[in-house]
């Protein structure tokens, strides 16, 4: 027998039907004990392992989950994807990764490609599900797809019936502000980067202003700088704008870790010290936070828990099991060297 053993070959040598071999492989139905023993003997003899496509023919599933991200170069997305992949592999699934590069046309095209690949579920991270106002055409498309393929969003996708898994951004800002306001030296706080059209950022900014009032601190509009880019250049541009003013803030909140890298670069170029002159705190707690100089105090989540929850939810939907409509991931604060100690 050739080295490329197939399920047909297994059935012939074991003297059983192909459907019997399928039932032994999947364990979905009872098989005569003697036939089961013989099939397993032949499987072991050739160390037979059905590939993903073969398993799809056997059990009507591809054992493939599609993930569409805004940009895998962002350390938040890449770290989350790796942890999703670990959980998926443990469950016997593979992931297919697609990048939209924050382009709406790419999102439409890539969603169609994932459907064509007959994935068992689709996970959306970033892009459309980050937006404060969901694109109605995209929402309609996802609604149609979700009637046959489960769709999980890491964020909100208004106008759809998709399950949402998201970080509790209100608690993120509460942790940030509780930490900063414990230091009596910090009176002027800036918020650098991020767009008002992104739902999570909009929540952070709204809570930020509310908590300034709660702690009897002044809001400085000139220290609240938005930027459409969620990368190092976006953080750098935002901090440069803040440091054009006559005075500088005592602390700056970065919209994410990669923006914080640009913020730190800008502060250093202005011959200011971190944290002695300006404290920097961020959101994400990605690998970047411990690599920056100084290392970054940041609020983030347990990525292993986050990725595991995403995959667990997708698998439950594949099995048509009930799931919560919205699942919140709780954040925590990690203190490093970028904030001044009391």
C-alpha positions in Angstrom: 0.0 0.0 0.0 1.3 3.5 -0.8 2.4 5.9 1.8 -0.5 8.2 1.1 -3.0 6.1 2.9 -6.6 7.2 2.6 -9.8 6.4 4.4 -10.8 4.2 1.4 -7.6 2.2 1.9 -8.3 1.8 5.6 -11.9 0.6 4.8 -10.7 -2.0 2.2 -8.0 -3.5 4.4 -10.3 -3.6 7.5 -13.1 -5.2 5.4 -15.6 -2.5 6.4 -17.4 0.3 4.7 -16.0 3.9 4.5 -18.9 5.1 6.8 -17.8 2.6 9.4 -14.2 4.0 9.4 -15.7 7.5 9.6 -17.7 6.5 12.6 -14.6 5.1 14.3 -12.6 8.2 13.6 -15.3 10.6 14.9 -16.8 8.5 17.6 -20.2 9.9 16.6 -22.0 6.6 16.5 -21.8 3.0 17.8 -19.7 0.5 15.8 -19.6 -3.3 16.1 -16.8 -3.9 18.6 -14.9 -6.4 16.4 -15.1 -4.0 13.4 -13.9 -1.1 15.6 -10.9 -3.1 16.8 -10.0 -4.1 13.3 -10.3 -0.5 12.0 -8.2 0.8 14.8 -5.6 -1.9 14.1 -5.2 -0.8 10.5 -5.2 2.9 11.5 -2.4 2.2 13.9 -0.5 0.1 11.4 -0.3 3.0 9.0 -0.2 5.7 11.6 -3.2 7.2 9.7 -4.2 10.7 10.5 -7.0 12.4 8.4 -6.1 15.9 7.2 -8.4 18.9 7.8 -10.2 18.5 4.5 -10.7 14.8 5.1 -12.1 15.5 8.5 -14.4 18.0 7.0 -15.8 15.4 4.6 -16.3 13.0 7.6 -18.0 15.2 10.1 -19.3 18.1 7.9 -16.8 20.5 9.7 -13.6 21.9 8.4 -12.1 22.3 11.9 -11.0 25.7 10.7 -11.9 29.0 12.3 -11.3 32.3 10.4 -9.9 35.3 12.2 -10.1 38.8 10.5 -7.9 41.4 12.2 -7.4 45.1 11.5 -3.6 44.8 11.5 -1.6 41.9 13.0 1.5 44.2 13.3 -0.2 45.8 16.2 1.1 43.9 19.3 -2.3 43.8 20.9 -3.8 41.9 17.9 -0.8 39.7 17.4 -0.7 38.7 21.1 -4.4 38.0 21.1 -4.2 35.9 18.0 -1.4 33.8 19.3 -3.4 33.0 22.4 -6.5 32.3 20.3 -4.4 29.9 18.2 -3.1 28.1 21.3 -6.6 27.5 22.6 -7.8 26.5 19.1 -5.0 23.9 18.7 -5.8 22.4 22.1 -9.4 21.9 20.8 -8.3 20.3 17.6 -8.9 23.4 15.4 -6.7 25.5 13.1 -7.0 29.2 12.5 -6.9 31.1 9.2 -5.7 34.6 9.7 -6.6 37.5 7.4 -5.5 41.2 7.7 -7.8 44.0 6.5 -5.2 46.7 7.2 -8.1 48.8 8.5 -9.5 49.0 4.9 -13.3 48.5 4.6 -13.1 47.1 1.1 -10.6 44.5 2.3 -12.9 43.5 5.1 -15.7 42.8 2.7 -13.4 40.8 0.4 -11.8 38.8 3.1 -15.1 37.9 4.8 -16.1 36.4 1.5 -12.9 34.4 1.2 -13.4 33.0 4.7 -16.9 31.9 3.8 -15.5 30.3 0.6 -13.0 28.4 2.7 -15.9 26.9 4.6 -14.6 27.9 8.0 -16.7 26.7 10.9 -16.8 30.1 12.6 -15.5 33.7 12.0 -13.9 35.9 14.6 -13.7 39.7 14.0 -11.0 41.6 15.9 -10.7 45.3 15.2 -11.9 47.1 12.1 -15.6 47.5 11.7 -16.4 46.1 15.2 -14.3 48.8 16.8 -16.3 51.6 15.3 -18.7 53.7 17.3 -21.2 53.7 14.4 -21.2 50.4 12.6 -21.3 50.5 8.8 -24.8 49.4 7.9 -23.8 47.5 4.7 -21.2 45.6 6.6 -23.6 44.8 9.4 -26.1 43.5 6.9 -23.5 41.3 5.3 -22.5 39.8 8.7 -26.1 39.2 9.6 -26.6 37.2 6.4 -23.4 35.2 7.0 -24.2 34.5 10.7 -27.3 32.7 9.7 -25.1 29.8 8.6 -21.7 30.5 10.1 -21.3 31.7 13.7 -19.6 35.1 14.0 -17.9 36.3 17.2 -16.8 40.0 17.5 -14.1 41.4 19.8 -16.0 44.6 20.1 -19.5 45.8 19.2 -21.2 45.3 15.8 -24.5 47.1 16.0 -27.3 45.8 13.9 -26.2 42.2 14.1 -27.0 39.3 16.4 -23.3 38.4 16.9 -21.9 37.5 20.3 -19.5 40.3 21.5 -16.4 39.7 23.7 -14.8 42.9 24.9 -12.6 44.3 27.6 -14.4 46.4 30.2 -13.0 49.8 29.1 -14.8 51.7 31.8 -12.9 49.7 34.4 -9.7 50.3 32.4 -10.0 54.0 32.8 -11.1 53.7 36.5 -7.9 51.7 37.2 -5.7 54.3 35.3 -7.3 57.3 37.1 -7.3 55.6 40.6 -3.6 55.0 40.2 -2.7 58.4 38.9 -4.8 60.4 41.4 -3.2 58.6 44.4 -0.1 60.7 43.6 -0.5 64.2 45.0 2.1 65.5 42.5 -0.1 64.7 39.6 -2.5 67.5 38.9 -2.5 67.9 35.1 -3.3 64.8 33.1 -3.2 64.4 29.3 -4.9 61.9 27.0 -2.9 61.2 23.9 -4.0 59.5 20.7 -7.0 57.6 19.5 -10.1 58.5 17.5 -13.6 59.5 18.7 -15.0 57.2 16.1 -13.6 54.1 17.8 -16.0 52.8 20.5 -13.5 51.7 23.0 -11.5 55.0 22.8 -14.7 57.0 23.0 -15.6 55.1 26.2 -12.1 55.8 27.7 -12.3 59.5 26.9 -15.8 59.9 28.3 -14.9 58.1 31.5 -11.6 60.1 31.7 -13.5 63.4 31.8 -16.0 62.1 34.3 -13.3 60.9 36.6 -11.4 64.2 36.4 -14.5 65.9 37.9 -14.8 63.2 40.5 -11.2 63.7 41.7 -11.6 67.5 41.5 -9.0 67.9 38.7 -9.1 70.4 35.9 -9.7 69.2 32.3 -7.2 70.8 29.9 -8.6 70.6 26.3 -5.1 71.3 24.9 -3.9 68.1 26.6 -6.6 66.0 25.0 -5.3 65.2 21.6 -6.9 62.7 19.2 -5.1 60.9 16.3 -6.5 58.5 13.8 -3.4 56.4 13.9 -3.0 53.8 16.7 0.7 53.3 16.1 4.0 54.7 17.2 3.8 57.6 14.8 0.3 58.5 16.1 1.5 58.6 19.6 4.6 60.7 18.6 2.5 63.2 16.7 0.0 63.5 19.6 2.7 64.1 22.2 4.5 66.6 20.1 1.2 68.5 19.8 0.8 68.5 23.6 4.4 69.6 24.2 3.9 72.7 22.0 2.0 74.3 24.9 3.6 76.6 27.4 3.4 74.0 30.2 3.5 70.3 30.1 1.2 67.7 31.8 2.3 65.8 34.9 1.1 62.6 33.4 -0.1 61.3 30.0 -2.5 58.4 29.3 -1.6 56.6 26.0 -4.4 55.0 24.1 -2.3 51.8 23.7 1.2 50.4 24.2 2.5 51.1 20.7 1.3 54.7 20.8 3.1 54.9 24.2 6.3 54.1 22.4 5.9 57.2 20.2 4.9 59.3 23.3 8.1 58.2 25.1 10.2 59.1 22.1 8.6 62.6 21.9 9.2 63.2 25.6 12.8 62.2 25.4 13.3 64.4 22.3 12.0 67.4 24.3 14.6 66.7 27.0 12.0 65.8 29.6 12.4 62.9 32.0 10.1 59.9 32.5 8.7 59.7 35.2 10.4 62.6 37.0 8.8 65.2 34.7 6.0 63.3 33.1 4.5 60.0 34.1 3.3 57.7 31.2 0.6 55.1 31.6 -1.0 53.0 28.9 -3.6 50.4 27.9 -2.7 46.9 26.6 0.0 45.3 28.7 1.5 43.7 25.5 5.1 42.6 25.3 6.1 46.1 24.3 5.3 47.4 27.8 8.3 45.6 29.4 10.7 46.4 26.5 10.3 50.2 26.5 12.7 52.5 28.4 11.4 53.1 31.0 9.2 50.0 31.2 5.6 50.9 30.9 2.9 51.0 33.6 -0.2 49.7 31.9 -3.7 48.3 32.2 -4.4 45.2 30.3 -6.0 41.8 30.4 -4.8 38.2 30.7 -4.4 37.4 27.0 -4.5 33.6 27.7 -7.9 34.1 29.4 -9.1 36.5 26.6 -8.0 34.2 23.7 -9.4 31.1 25.5 -12.8 32.8 26.0 -13.0 33.8 22.3 -12.3 30.3 21.1 -14.5 28.7 23.7 -17.4 30.9 22.6 -16.8 30.2 18.9 -16.8 26.4 19.6 -20.0 26.7 21.6 -21.7 28.5 18.8 -20.4 25.8 16.3 -22.0 23.2 18.5 -25.2 25.3 18.7 -24.8 25.6 22.4 -26.3 28.7 24.2 -23.8 31.6 24.9 -24.1 35.0 26.5 -24.8 37.8 24.1 -22.0 40.0 25.6 -19.0 38.8 27.5 -16.8 41.2 29.4 -13.1 40.6 30.0 -11.8 42.2 33.2 -8.6 44.2 33.1 -5.9 44.7 35.7 -3.1 47.2 36.4 0.6 46.3 36.1 3.0 48.8 37.7 6.4 49.4 36.1 8.8 52.3 35.9 7.1 54.9 33.7 5.0 56.5 36.5 6.4 58.5 39.4 6.1 56.9 42.9 4.2 58.8 45.6 
